[in-house]
Amino acid sequence: MIAKITGGTILGIISHPVQVEVDISSGLPIFTTVGLPDAAVKESRDRIKAAIKNSGYSFPRTHLTVNLAPADIRKEGTGFDLPIATAILAAQGIIKSPLLQNYLFCGELSLDGTVKGIPGALSNAIMARELGMKGLVVSKENSAEAAIVEGVEVIPIETLPDVVEFLNGTKIIPPAVLDPEALKSPNFESAGDFSEVRGQDQAKRALEIAAAGGHNLIMVGPPGSGKTMLAHRLGSILPPLSLEEAIETTRIFSVAGFLDRKKPLLLGRPFRAPHHTVSDAGLVGGGHQPRPGEISLAHQGVLFLDELPEFKKHVLEALRQPMENGYVTITRSAGVATYPSQFMLVAAMNPCPCGYYGDPRNSCRCSSQQIRQYQGRISGPLFDRIDIHLEVSAVRYRELRGSYTAEGSASIRERICRAREIQKSRFPGKSVPLNAKMTEKQVKLFCRLDDESHQLIDMAMNKLGLSARAYSRILKLSRTIADLAGQDRIEAQQVAEAIQYRNLDRMIL
């Protein structure tokens, strides 16, 4: 007898439908799985056999063939345990239900028949909706995350007998519903507050501009000047994710297996700060079975690279294409995976190996050759893709000891939200309506300058030797500064402020 049900396999962040076919025929008791399964799927035969027996059902003592179609897509992970076990029970006649074709099944089985959660349940729920299926049968662990998708019944199950009884109609399992707590705004206090930062008014202004327009930023300064502290408080001024952005970001964390089951929906923008020893596969993504890297986990959020020159050069160069395109494509023998990577790059570095080059209060111990080699670890093309170059000087003692009242993150975030609303109305229908992502056609349309502003840029390009890409980024920065001021036209003072954020172009020796 043959039974067919639907499962799913993840490629990138997209789930693809897999038809699970089980045939029980006469012959020697052999369990064969075909259809390009990986090691985890092949090993599932022992888990499935034990789970069925320990759940009180009989396991066929004849020839059993499991086919996972289409056969040209590699099937990986433990999520096929539940659909295979369900199909075996249906082929034996234990499950007699027309509902088999209405639901998508995914889940891992324990030896006692308990159903465990798997990565990528959110992507499977989205696929079930796209296929027009009635619902999704998943572990109770995954039910809150899958319930985010509207228009699909999510049936939370705990054991294999729950599936049998639900499909046979002897047990009613109500669909999972999204907890209203999951839709509450994120707690910005967890990221710290800008009022805690003493001094550094210029740096805070640059971070506000970067957050408003989604611009990449690098901070250069001596040790202890507050670069890392400023970067970690950037999350407190970023607006919360929209529901569409939150689902896409949650989808990446779900596929990677990093989603907190207690918080099924990510509303706060992710902040990723990998160590400088990270590999290119860890940063960009990859591996034998492709997995998302740090740049994809930072999607719609911030990727902070502290001590930028300490990262391997080929790792940094791998950032260039995702920074431009907003996605990364990884090609492996197992398949091609595409991950979104629209992140804000925030980097920090010392000006030299000892850290005190250019510091008026501490003498630098490095030779000119050492400084040149240290700064040369960051290529010109990568520097060119960073919109804001910021020199962060050490905080003076009187700023640390005095009674200092700085502006809090909440008021800064309000200005940023207003500026982003302006951009949203300027770029209707865009998934990321930010000035930093403007095309050249949009730059010409929305970044028109007067004669005085053109003269300023002309002088800057001749003096600093700026590239055409740097010119485009000055225009985008000027547009963001004008948006923060609530102005339709870009004025010379906004262009002048944008130009000063390109001073570090002179560091590329």
N, C-alpha and C positions, 0 to 999 in steps of 0.2 A: 504494500500500500504506500502511496505517495502523499506527503503533506507539504504545503508551501506556506510560508509566512515571510514577512518583510523585516529586515534589519537595516543597519547602516554602518558605513565605514567613513572615517574622517580623512580628508586630504586637505591640508592647509587648515582653514577654519570651516570648510564646507563639508557637510555630510552627504554622501552619495548612497542611494538606495541599493540594497543587496537582497536578492531573492534567496532565502534559505530553503532549500529543497531536501527532503529526507525520504529515502526509499528503503523500505524493509522488505527483503526478499529471502527466499530459502537459500541455504548454504551454510558454510562454516561461520561461526560467530566472529566476524571481523567488523571493526569500526573504521571506516575510511572517510577522510575529509579531503575534498578536491575543490579547486577554484582559487588557487594561489593563496593559501593561508600562510601566515607567519608562524613562528614557533609558539606564540601564546595561544593561537587558535588551534594548532595541532595538539597542544597539551590539554585543551579543554575536554577532550574525550574522557579522561580520568575524572575530572571534576564533575562533568555531567552525569557520568555513570553512578558515581557515589551519591550525588545530590538526588537523583531520581530514586535510587534504592532507599536512601535514608529518609526520603519524604513519604515512603509507604507505597511506592508504585513499582511495577515490574519493569525490568530493562530487557529489551528483546535479545534472545539468544540465537539470533540468526545473522545473516549478512546485512549490515547497515551502512548505507552510503549517504554522506552529506555533501551536497553541492552548493557552493556559494557563487551565485551568478550576479553580474558578469564575471567571467573567469579571467579577464585581462586586467582587472584592478586588484592590487594586492590588498588582502584583508588582514588587518592587524588589531591587536588589543584583545581584551577579555570580554568585550561587550557582546560577543556572539554566543556566550554561554546560554543566556536565557532564551534567545530565539531558537537555537538548536535543540535545547531540551524541550521547549514547548512544541516544536515540530515533531520530535520523536514521540511525545505523548499523544499528539494528534494522529500520527501515523498508526499508532496502536489502537486508536479508538477511545482512549481514555478521555480526550477532549473532543467533544462533539458540538461544535459551535460555528455558526456562520460569521461570527465576529472576528475570526482569525484574520481575514483579509481587510478588516477595517482599522486595525491597530498596527503600529510599528513597535517592535520589541527591542530592548537593549538592557543589558545588565550582566554582572558577573555573579557566578554561583559559588557559594561555599560548599564544602563537602556535606554539610547537614541540610542543604537546601535553602539556606538564607541567601537573599539577593542583595548584593553589594552595589554601591555606586560606581560609576565609571566616568572618565573624562569625556567631555563633549556632548553631554546630554542636552544642552541648550541648542546646539547645532542640529541634533536629531529631531528636536521638537520643531524647529524651523522647517526642516525638510518634510516632516509629516504634514505640516500645514500646506507647504507648497505642492505636495502630492495629492492634496484633497482628502487625506485620511481623517477618520473620526477622532483618533487620539493616539496617545503614546503610553505604553506600559513600561514603567521604569521602577528602579528601586526608590524606596521612600527617601533615601539620602539625596537623590537627584530631583525629587518632585518639586521642591520650592524653586529651583533654578529653571526647570522646564516650564513651570506654570507662568513664567514671565510672558511666554508667547501666547497671544490671544487667538481664539478660534480653534484651539486644540484641547481635547480632554486629556488630562494627565492623570493616569491611574497609578497611585503609589502602592507598591506591593512590598512585602517584607520577606515572604517565603515563596517557594515554588508551588505549594498547595494553594496559596492565594490566587495564583494565576489560573490554575485549573478550576477552582470554584467560581472565580469571576467569569471566566469564559463559558462555563457550563450553566451559569445563572443561579447557582446555589448560594452565592455570597455577593452582597452589594457593597462595592467599594466606591465611595463618593470621590469625584475628581478633586485633585489638589487645587487650591486657590492661592493666589499671590498674597502674601502677608502685607497689609498696608504699611507695616513698619519698614519694609524693604524699599518703599518709595519716598521715605523721608529724606530730607536734605542731609548731606554729609556733615560731620563734625569738623569744622575748620580749625578748632582749637588744637587738634591733635598735631597740626603742622607748625605750631608756634605762632607768634604774632610779630608783625613788623615793629610794633611799639617797643619790643624787647631789644631792638638793635640800636645801639648808641652811635650817633653820628652817621656817616656814610649816606648823606642825603642824595648825593649824585648817583650812587650805586642803586639806591632804592627807586629813584626816578627812572633809571635805565631798566630796572626789573619791571616796573609798572608799564613802561612802553612795550617791553618784550611780551608781557602777559597780555596786553591789550590787542596786539596784532599777531601773536603767535610767532614772534621772531626768535631766531637762534641768538645766543649770547655767550660771550667768553669773558671771564674776569681774570685779570692779571695783577698780582700784587704780592707783597712779602708775606711770610708766614704770620698767622695771627691777626691779619687785617680784617677777617670776618667773611671771607669768600664762601666758605662752606655754610656758615650760619645763615647768610643771606639766601643761598640756594635752597636750603631746607625749608625756609619760610615762604618760598615762592608758591607752594600749594595753598597757602592761606589767602592768597589774593586772586587765585584762579576761579572763575565761575564754575558752578557744579555742572556735571554732564547733563545734556538733554536725554530724554528717554531713548531716542534713537542711538545716540552716542554711547549711552550706558549699556545697551544691549550688545552693540558691536564690541565694546571693550570687554564686557563680561564673557562674551563668546570666546575671545582669545584666552582669557584666564581659565575658562572651562576646559578648552582643548588642551592647554598646558598642564592641567591638573592642579592649578594653584588657587582655585576658587574656594573661598571660605564658605562652608555649607551653612553657617549661621547668617551670612550676608550674601544671599543669592544674586543680588544686583549691585554692581559697583556704581555709585553715584559720584564719589569723589574722584578727581583725576589722578591717575596713577603717577607715582614718583619712583623711578628706578635709578639706583646708584650702584652700578656694578664696580667691583674692584678692578684695579688697573692690570691685574694678571689674567683677566677674562680672555678667552680664546675668540677667534672670529666666529665660530659656530655658536658660542655662548652669547655673543653680542648681536650678531645678525640673524642667527638661527641656522639650523642644519642638523647634522648627525646622519647616521645610516638611515634611520627613520626620521624624516624631517620634523623638527619641533620649532616652535616660535622662540626667537631670541629676545634679548633685553629691549631691542628697539621696537619690537612688536608688543611686548608687555607694557611699554611706555606709550602705546597708541592713545591719542587724545590727551596725553599728559606730558610729563617732563622726563627726559633722560639726562641725568647729571653725571658728568665725567670729571671727577676730582683728580688732580695731578695729571692733567691731559698728556704731557710729554712722556709720562711713564708707561702709557699704553703702547703696545706693539704697533709699529707703523702700518703694517698691512691690515691690522684690525681697524685702525682709524680710517684708512683709505676705503675700506668696505662700507663706510657710512655715506660716502658721497652720493651714490646712486639712490639709496632710500631717502636721503634728505631732499633730493630733487623731485622724485616720483611719488613719494608717499606710500610706497609698498615695496616689498622685497620678494623676489621669486627664487626659490631654492630647487635646483634640479638634482635628483639623485636617481639611482637605479630603481628604487622603490616607487618613484613617481615624481611629479612636479607639484610643489606646494607654494601657494602665494599667500603672504600674510600682510595685512595693512600695517603701516608704520608711519603714521602722521604724528610725529612727536616734536616737542620743543627741545632743542639741544641747549643745555646750559653746561658750560665747561669752566674749570678753574685751573690755574697754573701759576707757578712762580716764574719770575722773569729770568732766572738763571738757576744753576744747580744748588747754590747756597741759599738762594731766595732773596738776596738783598741788593741786586743790581738796580741802581736808580733810587734806592732808599736814602734820603738825606740824613737819617739818624744811625744807620748801620753801614759799615764799609763792606763792599763786595769782595770776596776772596777768589773769585773765578777769573780766569784769563779770558781774553776776547775770543780765543778759539773755543773754549769750553762753552761760553755763552752762545756762540754761533751754532755749535753742534746741538746744544740743548734746544734752542728755538727752532732749529732746522728739522727736529723730529716731527713738527707739524707742517705739512706741505702747504704751499701757497693756494692750491685749489680748494683745500679744506677750509683754510682761513677765509677764503673768498666767499664761501657759502654761509659764513656766520655773519649775521646782520649787524650785531652790536659788539664792538670791542671796547671793553671797559677797564680802565686802570683804577685799581682799588688801593688806596694808600692806607697806611697804618692809622688807627684811631689815636688821637691825642689824649693825654691823661686828663685834661680838664673836661673833655667830653665824657670820659668814663666816670669821673667822681661827681660831677655837677648834677643838679636836679634837672633832668632832661625829659621833656614830654614830647614823644614822637607820635606821629600819626599812626593809628591802628590799622590793621589789615582790613577791617570791615569797610571803612570809608574808601580805602584804595580800591577794594573789590567792587564797590558801587560804581566808581568811575570806569573801571574796566568793563563792567557789564553794560554800561551805557554805550561805550565805544564799540563793543561787540554787537550790540543791537543795531548800531549805525551800519556796521559792515554786513550784518545779516540782511538788512534791507537793500544794501548796495548790490549784493550777490545773491539774489533770490534763487532758491532751488539747489544751491551748492551744499554739499555735505559738510565742507569745512569753509565757511564764509569768512576767511581771515585775509588781511592785507598781505601777510607774508607769502600767501599762496597765489597771489595775482599772476596772471599770464602777462606776457609783453603787450598784448592787445588791451588788456584791462589797465595796465600801467599807463599807456598812452591816453586812455579814456578818462581815468579817474585821478591822474597825478599831473595835471597841467600846471605849469609854473609861469610866473611873470618874469620880466627881463632881469630884475634884480636877483631872483633866485637862480636863474640860468648863469649869471655871472659868478655867483658864489660857487656853484658846482664846477664851472670851468676852471676857476682858480684852484679848487681842491684837487681836481683830477690832474692838473699840471704839476702841482706841488707834491702830492702824495703818490703820483703814478698809479692811480686807481684803474681797475679794469672795467670793462663794460658791465660785468655782473655786479661789481661794487656800485656803479652808477645806478643800476636798476634797484639795488637794495636801499640806496639813499632815498630814492623816490618813494619806495614802499614805507620806509621809516617815517618820512615826512608826512605821508598820508595818515599813518597811525597817530602821530603827534597832533595833527590837526583834528583827528577824530576825538582824541582825549579832550581837546579844547572846545569841541562842539562846533568846529568851523567847517564850512563847505569848501572853501578855497584854501590852498596851501600858500602860506606866506613865507617871506624870506627868513623870519626868525625860526620857523619850524625846520626849514632846510638847513640853516646854520647848526641847529641842535643835532640834526641827523648826521651832518658831516663830522661833527666832533666824535661821533661813535665809530669812526673809521680810522682813528689815529694810529692804531696798532698795525696797520698795513705796513708801516715803516719797520716793524720788527722782522719782516721776512727779508733777511739779509742775503 
